Amino acid sequence: MIREIKSHEVGNLIQDGATIYTVGFGLAGYPEEIAMAIKESFLTTGHPCNLSLYHAAGIGNGKDRGIHHFAQEGLLKRIVAGHFGLGGPDINRLIMENKIEAYNLPQGVLATMTRNIAGHRPGLISKVGLGTFVDPRVEGGKITSKTTEELVKVVEFDGEEWLYYKATKVDVAIIRGSVADENGNLTLHREGVLLETISVAQAAKSCGGIVIAQVEQIVKAGTLHPKEVKVPGLVIDYLVVAKPENHYQTMGTYFSPALAGDIKIPMASIEPLKLDERKIIARRAAMELVPNAAVNLGIGMPEGVPI
């Protein structure tokens, strides 16, 4: 049965030594209030502690949000992630000072790993990472000296080398949606990105774990449009209604209908970039675009290409 709980109850649901899988991109799609509650529980009671945290993309604002809340010595035992920079200086200090185990694995591997966990598969086979620092013959993705367990192996099929990424047991999934109904059915209609939210929840349930979802509000059962439900209530155990300041759509925006895909804003309303080396590089990249092209833009200077 779905239970609505207050954020201060979250810490009681997580066992010491648990493995948590979460989602987020910057602050988009990230359950900030749940993470804050875990930190507060640890600081107040010492529990939960010695957690392992998995996430695919960079999560945070580079300062005091996102995975920054896990940057408490003793709270975190291990972190496995595709990017650490947005987590802020405290999480990076724990890594640099060899205070926690840390693995840097490919973002795509971690984003799709949960599908394999949900399907009771032993892990993920990929050529991504061969010959790089992720290859166990180099570093195996381990970035602190206290990180010793091998999470990546080299395997051979039909005379070709592949990397085998070992699946983990997920004890707790912490996810986020826009609105949930009383049965836990979750929409993502106000989110700025669609992440691996459902597969992370499915992975936890497949492992016998629990799923805690953060939402902006809970509505009467049966009132959500079926097409807006992206995570069914049958894979959610607990709902936490967040404060608005802990449910930002992006690192700098609480909510914009344009970022949710509901409207398009006039090009004239976008402030031009200042003329510097970043704009020159973005402009040169834009010259390579052709009509009707499908474009995959990264963060940083690529953000200037569409402007």
C-alpha positions as a Markdown table, in Angstrom:
| # | Residue | x | y | z |
|---|---|---|---|---|
| 1 | Met | 0.0 | 0.0 | 0.0 |
| 2 | Ile | 1.3 | 3.5 | -0.9 |
| 3 | Arg | 2.1 | 5.6 | 2.1 |
| 4 | Glu | 2.5 | 9.4 | 2.2 |
| 5 | Ile | 5.2 | 10.2 | 4.6 |
| 6 | Lys | 6.9 | 13.4 | 5.9 |
| 7 | Ser | 10.5 | 14.0 | 4.8 |
| 8 | His | 11.8 | 13.5 | 8.3 |
| 9 | Glu | 10.6 | 9.9 | 8.2 |
| 10 | Val | 12.8 | 8.9 | 5.3 |
| 11 | Gly | 15.9 | 8.1 | 7.3 |
| 12 | Asn | 13.9 | 5.5 | 9.3 |
| 13 | Leu | 13.2 | 3.5 | 6.1 |
| 14 | Ile | 16.9 | 3.1 | 5.0 |
| 15 | Gln | 19.1 | 0.5 | 6.6 |
| 16 | Asp | 22.8 | 1.1 | 7.4 |
| 17 | Gly | 24.9 | -0.2 | 4.5 |
| 18 | Ala | 22.1 | 0.1 | 2.0 |
| 19 | Thr | 22.6 | 0.7 | -1.7 |
| 20 | Ile | 20.7 | 3.7 | -3.1 |
| 21 | Tyr | 20.1 | 4.3 | -6.8 |
| 22 | Thr | 18.9 | 7.8 | -7.7 |
| 23 | Val | 18.2 | 9.9 | -10.8 |
| 24 | Gly | 18.9 | 13.5 | -11.8 |
| 25 | Phe | 20.6 | 15.7 | -14.4 |
| 26 | Gly | 21.9 | 18.9 | -12.7 |
| 27 | Leu | 18.9 | 19.4 | -10.4 |
| 28 | Ala | 16.4 | 18.2 | -13.1 |
| 29 | Gly | 14.5 | 15.1 | -12.0 |
| 30 | Tyr | 16.4 | 14.9 | -8.7 |
| 31 | Pro | 14.6 | 14.2 | -5.4 |
| 32 | Glu | 16.4 | 17.0 | -3.4 |
| 33 | Glu | 14.1 | 16.9 | -0.4 |
| 34 | Ile | 14.6 | 13.2 | 0.1 |
| 35 | Ala | 18.4 | 13.6 | -0.1 |
| 36 | Met | 18.3 | 16.4 | 2.4 |
| 37 | Ala | 16.2 | 14.2 | 4.8 |
| 38 | Ile | 18.7 | 11.4 | 4.6 |
| 39 | Lys | 21.5 | 13.9 | 5.5 |
| 40 | Glu | 19.5 | 15.3 | 8.4 |
| 41 | Ser | 18.7 | 11.9 | 9.8 |
| 42 | Phe | 22.4 | 11.0 | 9.7 |
| 43 | Leu | 23.5 | 14.2 | 11.4 |
| 44 | Thr | 20.9 | 13.8 | 14.1 |
| 45 | Thr | 21.0 | 10.0 | 14.8 |
| 46 | Gly | 24.0 | 8.7 | 13.0 |
| 47 | His | 21.8 | 6.6 | 10.7 |
| 48 | Pro | 21.6 | 5.6 | 8.0 |
| 49 | Cys | 25.3 | 5.3 | 7.5 |
| 50 | Asn | 27.9 | 3.5 | 5.2 |
| 51 | Leu | 25.6 | 3.9 | 2.2 |
| 52 | Ser | 26.5 | 3.1 | -1.4 |
| 53 | Leu | 25.1 | 5.7 | -3.9 |
| 54 | Tyr | 24.7 | 5.1 | -7.6 |
| 55 | His | 23.7 | 7.7 | -10.2 |
| 56 | Ala | 24.3 | 8.2 | -13.9 |
| 57 | Ala | 24.6 | 11.9 | -14.7 |
| 58 | Gly | 26.0 | 14.8 | -12.8 |
| 59 | Ile | 23.7 | 15.8 | -10.0 |
| 60 | Gly | 23.8 | 19.2 | -8.3 |
| 61 | Asn | 24.6 | 22.8 | -8.9 |
| 62 | Gly | 28.3 | 22.6 | -8.2 |
| 63 | Lys | 27.9 | 24.0 | -4.8 |
| 64 | Asp | 25.4 | 23.1 | -2.1 |
| 65 | Arg | 22.7 | 21.0 | -3.8 |
| 66 | Gly | 22.3 | 17.6 | -5.4 |
| 67 | Ile | 24.6 | 14.8 | -4.2 |
| 68 | His | 26.3 | 17.4 | -2.0 |
| 69 | His | 23.8 | 16.3 | 0.7 |
| 70 | Phe | 25.6 | 12.9 | 0.8 |
| 71 | Ala | 29.0 | 14.5 | 1.4 |
| 72 | Gln | 29.2 | 13.6 | 5.1 |
| 73 | Glu | 32.0 | 11.4 | 6.3 |
| 74 | Gly | 30.4 | 8.2 | 7.6 |
| 75 | Leu | 27.2 | 8.7 | 5.7 |
| 76 | Leu | 28.7 | 7.5 | 2.4 |
| 77 | Lys | 30.8 | 4.5 | 2.0 |
| 78 | Arg | 30.8 | 4.2 | -1.8 |
| 79 | Ile | 29.8 | 6.3 | -4.8 |
| 80 | Val | 29.4 | 5.0 | -8.3 |
| 81 | Ala | 28.7 | 7.7 | -10.8 |
| 82 | Gly | 29.2 | 9.0 | -14.3 |
| 83 | His | 30.1 | 12.5 | -13.2 |
| 84 | Phe | 31.1 | 14.1 | -9.8 |
| 85 | Gly | 31.7 | 17.8 | -10.7 |
| 86 | Leu | 28.2 | 19.1 | -10.1 |
| 87 | Gly | 28.1 | 17.5 | -6.7 |
| 88 | Gly | 30.1 | 20.4 | -5.3 |
| 89 | Pro | 33.5 | 20.7 | -3.5 |
| 90 | Asp | 32.5 | 18.6 | -0.4 |
| 91 | Ile | 31.8 | 15.4 | -2.3 |
| 92 | Asn | 35.0 | 15.9 | -4.3 |
| 93 | Arg | 36.9 | 16.5 | -1.1 |
| 94 | Leu | 35.8 | 13.2 | 0.2 |
| 95 | Ile | 37.0 | 11.6 | -3.0 |
| 96 | Met | 40.3 | 13.4 | -3.2 |
| 97 | Glu | 41.1 | 12.8 | 0.5 |
| 98 | Asn | 40.4 | 9.0 | 0.0 |
| 99 | Lys | 37.6 | 9.1 | 2.5 |
| 100 | Ile | 35.2 | 7.0 | 0.4 |
| 101 | Glu | 35.3 | 4.4 | -2.3 |
| 102 | Ala | 34.6 | 6.0 | -5.7 |
| 103 | Tyr | 34.0 | 4.6 | -9.2 |
| 104 | Asn | 33.7 | 6.7 | -12.3 |
| 105 | Leu | 31.8 | 4.6 | -14.9 |
| 106 | Pro | 30.2 | 5.6 | -18.2 |
| 107 | Gln | 27.0 | 7.5 | -17.9 |
| 108 | Gly | 25.2 | 5.4 | -20.5 |
| 109 | Val | 26.2 | 2.2 | -18.7 |
| 110 | Leu | 24.8 | 3.5 | -15.4 |
| 111 | Ala | 21.6 | 4.9 | -17.0 |
| 112 | Thr | 20.8 | 1.5 | -18.6 |
| 113 | Met | 22.2 | -0.8 | -15.9 |
| 114 | Thr | 18.9 | -0.5 | -14.0 |
| 115 | Arg | 17.0 | -2.2 | -16.9 |
| 116 | Asn | 19.3 | -5.2 | -16.5 |
| 117 | Ile | 18.9 | -5.2 | -12.8 |
| 118 | Ala | 15.1 | -5.0 | -13.2 |
| 119 | Gly | 15.3 | -8.0 | -15.6 |
| 120 | His | 17.3 | -10.1 | -13.1 |
| 121 | Arg | 20.3 | -10.0 | -15.5 |
| 122 | Pro | 23.8 | -10.3 | -14.0 |
| 123 | Gly | 24.9 | -7.0 | -15.4 |
| 124 | Leu | 25.6 | -5.2 | -18.7 |
| 125 | Ile | 27.9 | -6.1 | -21.6 |
| 126 | Ser | 29.3 | -3.2 | -23.6 |
| 127 | Lys | 32.3 | -2.1 | -25.6 |
| 128 | Val | 32.1 | 1.3 | -24.1 |
| 129 | Gly | 35.2 | 1.9 | -21.9 |
| 130 | Leu | 37.5 | -0.6 | -23.6 |
| 131 | Gly | 41.1 | 0.6 | -23.4 |
| 132 | Thr | 40.2 | 3.6 | -21.2 |
| 133 | Phe | 40.6 | 4.1 | -17.4 |
| 134 | Val | 37.4 | 2.1 | -17.0 |
| 135 | Asp | 39.1 | -1.0 | -18.4 |
| 136 | Pro | 40.2 | -3.2 | -15.5 |
| 137 | Arg | 43.6 | -3.6 | -17.1 |
| 138 | Val | 44.0 | 0.1 | -16.6 |
| 139 | Glu | 42.1 | 1.3 | -13.5 |
| 140 | Gly | 38.7 | -0.4 | -13.6 |
| 141 | Gly | 37.0 | 3.0 | -13.0 |
| 142 | Lys | 38.4 | 3.1 | -9.5 |
| 143 | Ile | 39.5 | 6.6 | -8.5 |
| 144 | Thr | 40.5 | 6.3 | -4.9 |
| 145 | Ser | 43.1 | 4.0 | -3.4 |
| 146 | Lys | 40.7 | 2.5 | -0.9 |
| 147 | Thr | 38.5 | 1.4 | -3.9 |
| 148 | Thr | 39.4 | -2.2 | -4.4 |
| 149 | Glu | 36.4 | -4.2 | -5.6 |
| 150 | Glu | 36.4 | -5.0 | -9.3 |
| 151 | Leu | 33.0 | -3.9 | -10.8 |
| 152 | Val | 34.2 | -4.3 | -14.4 |
| 153 | Lys | 35.6 | -7.4 | -16.1 |
| 154 | Val | 36.9 | -8.1 | -19.6 |
| 155 | Val | 35.0 | -10.9 | -21.3 |
| 156 | Glu | 35.3 | -12.5 | -24.8 |
| 157 | Phe | 32.5 | -13.4 | -27.2 |
| 158 | Asp | 33.1 | -14.8 | -30.7 |
| 159 | Gly | 36.7 | -13.6 | -30.5 |
| 160 | Glu | 35.9 | -10.0 | -29.5 |
| 161 | Glu | 36.6 | -8.3 | -26.2 |
| 162 | Trp | 33.8 | -6.7 | -24.2 |
| 163 | Leu | 33.5 | -5.1 | -20.8 |
| 164 | Tyr | 31.1 | -6.7 | -18.3 |
| 165 | Tyr | 29.7 | -4.3 | -15.8 |
| 166 | Lys | 28.5 | -6.1 | -12.7 |
| 167 | Ala | 25.0 | -5.4 | -11.5 |
| 168 | Thr | 24.4 | -4.3 | -8.0 |
| 169 | Lys | 21.6 | -5.1 | -5.6 |
| 170 | Val | 19.4 | -2.0 | -5.2 |
| 171 | Asp | 18.0 | -1.6 | -1.7 |
| 172 | Val | 16.4 | 1.8 | -2.1 |
| 173 | Ala | 15.4 | 3.8 | -5.2 |
| 174 | Ile | 14.8 | 7.5 | -4.6 |
| 175 | Ile | 13.1 | 9.1 | -7.6 |
| 176 | Arg | 11.0 | 12.1 | -8.4 |
| 177 | Gly | 7.9 | 13.0 | -10.3 |
| 178 | Ser | 5.5 | 16.0 | -10.7 |
| 179 | Val | 2.2 | 14.7 | -9.4 |
| 180 | Ala | 1.1 | 11.4 | -7.9 |
| 181 | Asp | -2.4 | 10.2 | -7.1 |
| 182 | Glu | -3.4 | 8.4 | -4.0 |
| 183 | Asn | -2.4 | 5.0 | -5.6 |
| 184 | Gly | 1.1 | 6.3 | -6.2 |
| 185 | Asn | 0.7 | 6.6 | -10.0 |
| 186 | Leu | 3.3 | 9.2 | -11.0 |
| 187 | Thr | 3.5 | 11.8 | -13.7 |
| 188 | Leu | 6.5 | 13.6 | -15.1 |
| 189 | His | 4.6 | 16.3 | -17.0 |
| 190 | Arg | 6.3 | 19.3 | -15.3 |
| 191 | Glu | 9.8 | 17.9 | -15.4 |
| 192 | Gly | 12.4 | 19.3 | -17.7 |
| 193 | Val | 13.9 | 15.9 | -18.7 |
| 194 | Leu | 12.8 | 12.4 | -18.9 |
| 195 | Leu | 15.3 | 10.2 | -17.1 |
| 196 | Glu | 15.7 | 6.5 | -16.2 |
| 197 | Thr | 13.1 | 7.1 | -13.4 |
| 198 | Ile | 10.9 | 4.0 | -14.1 |
| 199 | Ser | 13.8 | 1.6 | -14.5 |
| 200 | Val | 15.4 | 2.7 | -11.3 |
| 201 | Ala | 12.2 | 2.0 | -9.5 |
| 202 | Gln | 11.8 | -1.3 | -11.2 |
| 203 | Ala | 15.3 | -2.3 | -10.3 |
| 204 | Ala | 14.7 | -1.7 | -6.6 |
| 205 | Lys | 11.4 | -3.7 | -6.7 |
| 206 | Ser | 13.2 | -6.5 | -8.5 |
| 207 | Cys | 15.7 | -6.7 | -5.7 |
| 208 | Gly | 13.1 | -6.7 | -3.0 |
| 209 | Gly | 13.9 | -3.1 | -2.1 |
| 210 | Ile | 11.8 | 0.0 | -1.6 |
| 211 | Val | 11.0 | 3.0 | -3.8 |
| 212 | Ile | 10.6 | 6.5 | -2.3 |
| 213 | Ala | 9.2 | 9.1 | -4.7 |
| 214 | Gln | 9.2 | 12.9 | -4.3 |
| 215 | Val | 6.4 | 14.9 | -5.8 |
| 216 | Glu | 4.9 | 18.4 | -5.8 |
| 217 | Gln | 1.5 | 17.2 | -4.8 |
| 218 | Ile | -0.8 | 14.2 | -4.4 |
| 219 | Val | -4.2 | 14.2 | -6.1 |
| 220 | Lys | -7.4 | 12.0 | -5.9 |
| 221 | Ala | -7.1 | 8.6 | -7.3 |
| 222 | Gly | -8.5 | 8.3 | -10.8 |
| 223 | Thr | -8.1 | 11.9 | -11.7 |
| 224 | Leu | -4.8 | 11.7 | -13.6 |
| 225 | His | -4.8 | 11.5 | -17.4 |
| 226 | Pro | -3.6 | 7.9 | -18.1 |
| 227 | Lys | -1.2 | 9.1 | -20.8 |
| 228 | Glu | 0.6 | 11.3 | -18.3 |
| 229 | Val | 1.4 | 8.5 | -15.9 |
| 230 | Lys | 5.0 | 7.5 | -16.5 |
| 231 | Val | 5.6 | 5.4 | -13.3 |
| 232 | Pro | 2.8 | 3.1 | -12.1 |
| 233 | Gly | 2.0 | 3.1 | -8.4 |
| 234 | Leu | 2.7 | -0.7 | -8.2 |
| 235 | Val | 6.4 | 0.1 | -8.1 |
| 236 | Ile | 6.2 | 2.9 | -5.6 |
| 237 | Asp | 6.1 | 2.4 | -1.8 |
| 238 | Tyr | 6.3 | 5.9 | -0.3 |
| 239 | Leu | 5.5 | 9.4 | -1.4 |
| 240 | Val | 7.1 | 12.6 | -0.1 |
| 241 | Val | 5.5 | 16.0 | -0.9 |
| 242 | Ala | 8.4 | 18.4 | -1.3 |
| 243 | Lys | 8.7 | 22.1 | -0.6 |
| 244 | Pro | 8.8 | 24.2 | -3.8 |
| 245 | Glu | 12.4 | 25.3 | -3.1 |
| 246 | Asn | 13.5 | 21.6 | -3.1 |
| 247 | His | 11.8 | 20.7 | -6.4 |
| 248 | Tyr | 13.5 | 22.9 | -9.0 |
| 249 | Gln | 13.0 | 22.0 | -12.7 |
| 250 | Thr | 16.6 | 23.0 | -13.5 |
| 251 | Met | 19.6 | 24.4 | -11.6 |
| 252 | Gly | 18.3 | 27.9 | -12.1 |
| 253 | Thr | 14.6 | 27.6 | -12.8 |
| 254 | Tyr | 11.8 | 26.5 | -10.5 |
| 255 | Phe | 9.4 | 25.9 | -13.4 |
| 256 | Ser | 9.1 | 27.0 | -17.0 |
| 257 | Pro | 6.4 | 25.5 | -19.3 |
| 258 | Ala | 8.8 | 25.9 | -22.2 |
| 259 | Leu | 11.3 | 23.5 | -20.5 |
| 260 | Ala | 8.5 | 21.0 | -20.0 |
| 261 | Gly | 7.7 | 21.2 | -23.7 |
| 262 | Asp | 4.3 | 22.8 | -23.2 |
| 263 | Ile | 5.0 | 26.1 | -25.1 |
| 264 | Lys | 7.7 | 27.6 | -27.4 |
| 265 | Ile | 9.1 | 31.0 | -26.7 |
| 266 | Pro | 9.9 | 33.6 | -29.4 |
| 267 | Met | 13.5 | 33.5 | -30.5 |
| 268 | Ala | 13.6 | 37.3 | -30.0 |
| 269 | Ser | 13.1 | 36.8 | -26.3 |
| 270 | Ile | 16.3 | 34.9 | -25.9 |
| 271 | Glu | 19.2 | 37.2 | -24.8 |
| 272 | Pro | 22.1 | 37.0 | -27.3 |
| 273 | Leu | 25.4 | 35.6 | -26.0 |
| 274 | Lys | 28.2 | 38.1 | -25.4 |
| 275 | Leu | 30.9 | 37.9 | -28.0 |
| 276 | Asp | 33.7 | 36.0 | -26.5 |
| 277 | Glu | 35.7 | 32.8 | -27.3 |
| 278 | Arg | 32.8 | 30.6 | -26.1 |
| 279 | Lys | 30.4 | 32.2 | -28.6 |
| 280 | Ile | 33.0 | 32.0 | -31.4 |
| 281 | Ile | 33.4 | 28.3 | -30.8 |
| 282 | Ala | 29.6 | 27.7 | -30.6 |
| 283 | Arg | 29.1 | 29.8 | -33.8 |
| 284 | Arg | 31.6 | 27.7 | -35.6 |
| 285 | Ala | 30.0 | 24.5 | -34.5 |
| 286 | Ala | 26.6 | 25.9 | -35.6 |
| 287 | Met | 27.9 | 26.4 | -39.1 |
| 288 | Glu | 28.2 | 22.6 | -39.4 |
| 289 | Leu | 24.4 | 22.1 | -38.9 |
| 290 | Val | 22.2 | 21.2 | -41.8 |
| 291 | Pro | 18.4 | 21.6 | -42.1 |
| 292 | Asn | 16.3 | 18.9 | -40.4 |
| 293 | Ala | 19.4 | 17.5 | -38.6 |
| 294 | Ala | 19.0 | 15.6 | -35.3 |
| 295 | Val | 21.4 | 17.3 | -32.9 |
| 296 | Asn | 22.7 | 16.0 | -29.6 |
| 297 | Leu | 24.1 | 18.9 | -27.5 |
| 298 | Gly | 26.2 | 18.5 | -24.4 |
| 299 | Ile | 26.5 | 20.9 | -21.5 |
| 300 | Gly | 29.0 | 23.7 | -21.4 |
| 301 | Met | 29.9 | 25.5 | -24.6 |
| 302 | Pro | 27.6 | 23.3 | -26.7 |
| 303 | Glu | 24.7 | 25.1 | -25.0 |
| 304 | Gly | 25.5 | 28.2 | -27.1 |
| 305 | Val | 25.0 | 26.4 | -30.4 |
| 306 | Pro | 21.2 | 26.8 | -30.6 |
| 307 | Ile | 21.4 | 30.4 | -29.5 |
